[in-house]
Amino acid sequence: MQDLDPILQTRGLSVYYDAKKAVTDVDLDMARNRITAIIGPSGCGKSTLLRCFNRMNDLIPSARVEGQVLFDGLDLYGHDVDPTEIRYEIGMVFQRPNPFPKSIYDNVAFGPRINGFQGDISELVERSLVRAALWDEVKDRLKASALSLSGGQQQRLCIARALAVEPRVILMDEPCSALDPIATLAIEELMRELSEDYSIVIVTHNMQQAARVSHYTAFLMVEEARVGFLVEFGESRQIFTNPKDERTEAYITGRFG
Amino acid sequence: MVRADFDRNLEELEAELLLLGEMVEKAIVKSMDALERRDLTLAYEVVVEDDLIDEKRFELEERCIDLIATQQPLAVDLRTLLAVLHIAVELERMGDYAEGIGKICMIIGDDEPVETPKQLPQMARMGVTMLRRSLKSLMDRDTDLANDVWDSDDEVDALYDGVCRQIFLDMGQHPKTIEAATHFLWVAHDLERIADRATNIAERVIFVVTGRIGRYKRPSEETG
């Protein structure tokens, strides 16, 4: 594997919900301007791990984090770090499209307005919608409710909304699981385009999706004694054609458990 | 076991590949038998039966394509299916060489008794052994055996060089036999290619087991 230029790194990262461990001692580097997929069976802690990258776990009272998450060297869990600011730099797209019950325009303008954006906001909305490959479909109805869009369009709107605050990293938690195959392929295509300028981390159940879209793949597992530990990390082409660990092999060939 | 249906399909596919291997082996043995006994009927059979080998290869290809399309295989499953595709083609080409020998038998005919160079049956036996062992190495996922197949190709090459030299010598000494001798050169070439194809199969076995693609080198060759 080539040396990777990391934008996000975890060091000895463990996450607990009360006394229950959900992620165990993960050391992982996520490459700049590349797509990293995190795969693994249900309950392996992959979404929990993803939520550490923009401190979304802070919103869960019982969650406790040990170890480090470094964002370009900055410890995200450092005392002087404001999680809200982190979330502008490291945006998130969720499993189900969750547009606000507002117009398409207002959804995209929402974050910049809160941030006190001083520039041409219409230009920013257009640019974000273009980047999210949605502009052509909505440019004539920007004032229409975001809820009038199809599921795939709503998800691209959520991506546009995330892009509008000009993040450097986009986290995606099963972004296509509520979409049909065509809308899924549109999002995947978009991810590849976005990866030229953004670093993307995606959690997915869909191994074919991880194989299609990601540059790197991390495989997490859960055993009786240990939960949410990293089994193997590598270039996706290696992981999906010739994994080194037999547990990875068993999982991706569907012979797990 | 999850994916029991897929596993069953993979097993059947490998069984069919073995069957193709047996058909090819029979074709090689039969073609040499025909050559040594100048048995034109037998030679004709080899030529006609090559169609069955071709059909079997296409059938295997179709099954591989179906499984790739419907099962989206990854990792060792993907490597196995790609290897089966590749090996089916190698076997089919070996069958073509046997067919070529059959056709040469028919051209040589039965009227003029020219002695078959003794190295040719020997090369054929070695080629058949290499074929058998290459397929066994696949079934057993045995890279050591695959390496042995690879190594034994040198012996076939040496026999090939020897028989070519002898044929050229004979041509000089007995100009009348030049035409028949040229045909034997072709047979020698076909047999040499059969052994080469067996090494290609061995290479695919290495690929299935290790994921390494390309010409195989023993570890000792790499550290030099």
Interface residues (C-beta under 8 A of the other chain):
Chain A: M207 Q208 A211 F240 T241 N242 P243 T248 E249 I252 T253 G254 R255 F256 G257
Chain B: M1 V2 R3 F6 Q72 P73 L74 A75 V76 D77 L78 R79 T210 G211
